[in-house]
Amino acid sequence: MDREKRGNTYLKPPEARSESMVSDLERGVDEKVHLEEKKFFRDNIYRIRTEYDPEEKTAEIRIFKNGKLTSSKNINLCEEEGKEEIRRKLEIYHRVECSLFDSVFKMYKKMESLKDGAAHYSLGVVFLGMELSDEAEEQFLKAISKAPDLSLAYNSLGLVYLRLGKKDEAIKSFEKALKANPLYADYLNNYGFAFMEKRMYSRAIEQFEKALQINPRYEDVYLNLGFCYLMGSKEGEEIFSDSNKILALNYFKKAYKASPRKDPRIGRAIQKARDWEDLSRVYMILKSNLQQEDSFTIKSLCDYFSLRFKCDPDALGEKELNDYLFVLNEKIGQGKNYPDLRASLATAYIFYSRFLLRSAKERFLREKDEAISIPNLGTVEKLEECSDDIVSVIIP
């Protein structure tokens, strides 16, 4: 195994460092522009590039590791947004991504001295959201070594193995997750998906049906079931017949019904589907629709800030908190209005208020007029106590 994958041998990683940002934003947003910054950690070079194409009205963030593209994320832009708003949004998203790299590497070193498997798991989820599979695998293995009963770590490790094409290892990892928590629909769906990747459709269907017993409105599962029946009918396994095309269509209809995104064009495509090619087209459309709904990246960012709030709250600055709040509000405004995202937003506001209270306290401590400083200091200290009580509940 090469050095890059022997993560557990790096007990004392060298300091992470950055290279100055390349910016074309000063040219305005009428031309193609990009922001770029390099990060160095251990033996790896990470490059974060944010690009905007004014002709296509599209923007995306790309992450490269040692010259190889690892992930690409779109930045949603509205047609009504002017040049200044586009410029501001590009800068914020790029800054969030760069500061995420900086803080993740610092947190990596901090985790080594803790006996907290859940913390390693949260860090691994962030790496998984950044599509840095080797780094994620390392953290999940450390989480398991420190917390052997942490089912979430086994499940996420299975997802990493699927991304790396290690299907058998993924199946074993999902089995361990299910042994610890057999009634978790997500684990069953992932377990079934691993069998689906191996074209073991009968085994996959068995797991997907169990998942639906737990969560009857699981869009992903309906889509996966439809795919299994569709592919089984094409490949001619003995247990499948042409009638399974009808089953596939019915599951696709249920997937569409369970989806929060209702596009009439998708509904018409489903109604017109007759043969294998039509059904394949419907599957691809539904899959694309589901990927647009995916909230894993923003949820992994929320998990990471929860980890920061728990382990390193004093290192968070005003600008970093402001940028995080901006991204959360953006995602909620774009339709990702999930309860846990709202909870993360509320937690961020609480920590931002603590930052403001600390600033106010410092200001009143410098105030020479006791008639002003003493009563205001008392108020601030009481508010700090209240915020500490709230934090002790939400960040145990």
Helices and strands as residue ranges (DSSP letters): G 3-5, G 7-9, E 17-23, G 25-27, E 33-41, E 44-53, E 58-65, E 68-75, H 83-111, H 117-129, H 133-146, H 151-163, H 167-180, H 185-197, H 201-214, H 219-235, H 243-258, H 264-272, H 276-293, H 296-311, G 313-315, H 318-333, H 339-366, H 370-394
